[in-house]
Amino acid sequence: MITVLKTGSYKLIETKWANKILYLDEKAYAWIDSKRIGELLVATHREHDAYFVLSRGAYILYDVKDEDNLTDLQHLELECGTYAWQGYLLLTGLPAGTKKKCRIIPTEQLITGAPYFFPKDTKRSKILNFSVAASKR
């Protein structure tokens, strides 16, 4: 079963000190590449000045359970071009409450626009409208 948990807009920035910050709507997460454990999202509560905007667009957060060809975890998909998406697995979900960090792993597993989930001719607006409607259920 695929459940849409949240949809919205994101912005990925780089600060003057080469730190990457991911904004999902108004929530900010430092995107850290740790040599020992891989990439992490760490909750941050202060405003960060953008030196560069690396990417921006829509995002969709899914929860996946018992689906063929998909890992049973939360999937974060970021729009990275017209009808193009990059998928990430969140091993423990997004940081929230006392859980300040989570692993984020790039994946080729995509839900948005995938032929087994959406027909090939589905337009971006239909995908996002579907996502918004599904998240309100």
N, C-alpha and C positions, 0 to 999 in steps of 0.2 A: 504494500500500500504506500502510495506517495501522498504526503500531506504538505500543503504549502503553509509554512509557519509565518512568513513575513515577506513583504515586497516593499520596495522603495527605491531611493536613489543613493548612489555611493559616489565617493570621490577619494582617489588615492593621491596623496601628495608626498613630496619630499621636502624636508626642512633644510635650512641652511647648513645643518650639520649632517646631512645625508641620512637622516632618519626617515623611514617611511611610515606614514600615518594613514590608516584606512578609516574613512567616515562612512558609516551605514546610517543614513538619515543624519541624526544629530549625535549619535554615539561614536566616540573615537577609540581606535585601537592602534597601538604601535605594532608594526609588522616587523618582527625581528628575525634575522637569520642566525640562529645559534649553530655553531660548527658541530657541537656535540649531539644535539637532539633535533636539529632541523628547524623549520620555520614555526614561529609562534605568533599568536595575536595576544597582546597584553592590554588590558583595559587601562585607559588613561582618561583623566577627568579635567585636564586643562586644555585651553585653546592652543593650537599650534599654528604658527605662521608658515604659509606655503612659500617655498622658494621656487618650486616647480609643481605644476599639476601633471601627474603622470597619466591619469586615466579618470574618466567619469562616465556615469551611465546608470542603468537600472541594475538592481540586484534582486535575486529571489533566494530565499532560504527554505529548503525542503527538509522534511524528515522522511526517511526511507526505511521501510520494514518489509521483509519477505518479498522482494521484487527480483525477478531473474535479471542477471547482468548488472545489478546495482548493489553496492555495498550498503549494508544496514547501518547507516550513520546519518548525521545531518550533512546535507550538501549545500554549499553556498555557491551560487552561480553569479558571476559578474559579467555584464555586457561589455564587450571589448571591441565593438564595431557593429555595423549594421547587420543584424541577425546573427552575430557571432558572440559566443559566450565562452567563458573559461570557468571550469568547475573546480571546486576545492572540497575536500573532505574535512569536516571538523570532528576530530576524534572524541571530544567531550562537549561539543556544542560551543556556542559563543561564550566568552567570559561574562559572568553576571554574578551579582551578590558577592559572596566571599571568594568565589572562584575567579581569580584575577587574570588567568592566562589559559590558552588552549593551543594545541597543535593544529596547524593548517597544512594540508598536503594537496598539491596540485593533482588533478586527475583528468583522465580523458573521458570519464563517465559523465555524460551530459543528459539532463532531463529536458531542459528548455529547448524546444525545436527538434528534439529527437523524433525520428519517424514512428517509433513505437509508442510515443506519448502524445505527440502532436502531428497532424498531417504535414507533409512537406510544404504545402502552400499556405500554411498558417503564418500570418503576418505578426510582426512584433507587437502591434497594438492588441491583437487578439490574445497573444500569449500573456501580456501584462494584464489585460482585462480579466482573463481567466484566473490569473494568479490572485488578483485583488478580490474577485468574487469568491474564490476558493478559500482565501484566508479569512473571510468574514463568516464562513459557515460555522 
